[in-house]
Amino acid sequence: MNPQPEAEPLFRLVTRRTVVRRALIMALIVGHVLAAINHGDRILSGTMSPGDWGKVLLTFLVPYTVSTISSVLAISEQRHGLHKPAPQKYATCPAEGGQS
């Protein structure tokens, strides 16, 4: 029997440099797009309230959190052998000139 790899504590996973960097990049890209869509008119007109700025902060926090969770789950699945690599070769349809 193969021993299971020792689990890395959750805090260490979510604070890994690669996980944080990827999450920050996603938060900056997606957060700007969502903030522009949801609050762009009030930002440009200068009518944002303190509550609105709090909502903008949450707009950036959501993609950061989603990216972090996704990275941690992918790392965990890969460590525990749950990750299945994509097939290297796909069968082609005979109508497209492939062999059956």
C-alpha positions as CSV (number, residue, x, y, z in Angstrom):
1,M,0.0,0.0,0.0
2,N,1.2,3.5,-0.8
3,P,1.0,5.8,2.2
4,Q,-1.1,9.0,1.6
5,P,1.0,12.1,1.3
6,E,0.9,14.2,4.4
7,A,-1.7,16.9,4.2
8,E,-0.4,20.4,4.2
9,P,-2.2,22.7,6.6
10,L,-4.9,24.8,5.0
11,F,-3.3,28.1,6.1
12,R,0.0,27.1,4.4
13,L,-1.9,26.3,1.2
14,V,-3.8,29.5,1.0
15,T,-0.7,31.6,1.8
16,R,1.5,29.9,-0.7
17,R,3.2,32.4,-2.9
18,T,1.9,30.9,-6.2
19,V,-1.6,30.6,-4.9
20,V,-1.6,34.2,-3.6
21,R,0.0,35.6,-6.8
22,R,-2.6,33.8,-9.0
23,A,-5.5,35.0,-6.9
24,L,-4.2,38.6,-6.8
25,I,-3.9,38.6,-10.6
26,M,-7.4,37.2,-11.0
27,A,-8.8,39.7,-8.5
28,L,-7.3,42.6,-10.3
29,I,-8.5,41.6,-13.7
30,V,-12.0,40.3,-12.8
31,G,-12.4,42.9,-10.0
32,H,-11.8,45.8,-12.4
33,V,-14.2,44.4,-14.9
34,L,-17.0,43.8,-12.4
35,A,-16.4,47.1,-10.6
36,A,-16.7,48.9,-14.0
37,I,-19.9,47.0,-14.9
38,N,-21.5,47.4,-11.4
39,H,-20.3,50.8,-10.3
40,G,-18.7,52.5,-13.3
41,D,-21.4,55.1,-13.7
42,R,-21.2,56.3,-10.1
43,I,-17.4,56.1,-10.0
44,L,-17.2,58.4,-13.1
45,S,-19.9,60.8,-11.8
46,G,-18.2,61.0,-8.4
47,T,-21.4,59.9,-6.5
48,M,-20.0,56.9,-4.7
49,S,-20.9,56.6,-1.0
50,P,-18.7,54.9,1.6
51,G,-21.1,51.9,1.4
52,D,-20.6,51.8,-2.4
53,W,-16.8,51.7,-1.9
54,G,-17.3,48.8,0.5
55,K,-19.2,47.0,-2.3
56,V,-16.3,47.6,-4.7
57,L,-13.9,46.1,-2.2
58,L,-16.1,43.0,-2.0
59,T,-16.2,43.0,-5.8
60,F,-12.4,42.4,-5.7
61,L,-12.6,40.0,-2.8
62,V,-14.9,37.5,-4.6
63,P,-12.6,36.6,-7.5
64,Y,-9.7,36.4,-5.1
65,T,-11.6,33.9,-2.9
66,V,-12.8,31.9,-5.9
67,S,-9.2,31.6,-7.3
68,T,-7.8,30.7,-3.9
69,I,-10.3,27.9,-3.4
70,S,-9.8,26.6,-6.9
71,S,-6.0,26.5,-6.5
72,V,-6.2,24.8,-3.1
73,L,-8.6,22.2,-4.4
74,A,-6.5,21.5,-7.5
75,I,-3.3,21.1,-5.3
76,S,-5.2,18.8,-2.9
77,E,-6.6,16.7,-5.8
78,Q,-3.2,16.4,-7.4
79,R,-1.5,15.4,-4.2
80,H,-4.0,12.7,-3.4
81,G,-4.1,11.2,-6.9
82,L,-7.6,12.4,-7.7
83,H,-6.4,14.5,-10.7
84,K,-6.9,12.6,-14.0
85,P,-4.9,14.0,-16.9
86,A,-6.7,14.7,-20.1
87,P,-6.5,12.1,-22.8
88,Q,-3.5,12.7,-25.1
89,K,-5.3,11.6,-28.3
90,Y,-8.9,11.9,-29.2
91,A,-10.7,9.5,-31.6
92,T,-11.8,11.1,-34.8
93,C,-15.1,10.7,-36.5
94,P,-15.0,8.5,-39.7
95,A,-16.9,11.2,-41.5
96,E,-14.0,13.6,-40.8
97,G,-11.5,11.2,-42.4
98,G,-10.4,9.4,-39.3
99,Q,-10.2,5.7,-38.8
100,S,-12.8,3.8,-36.8
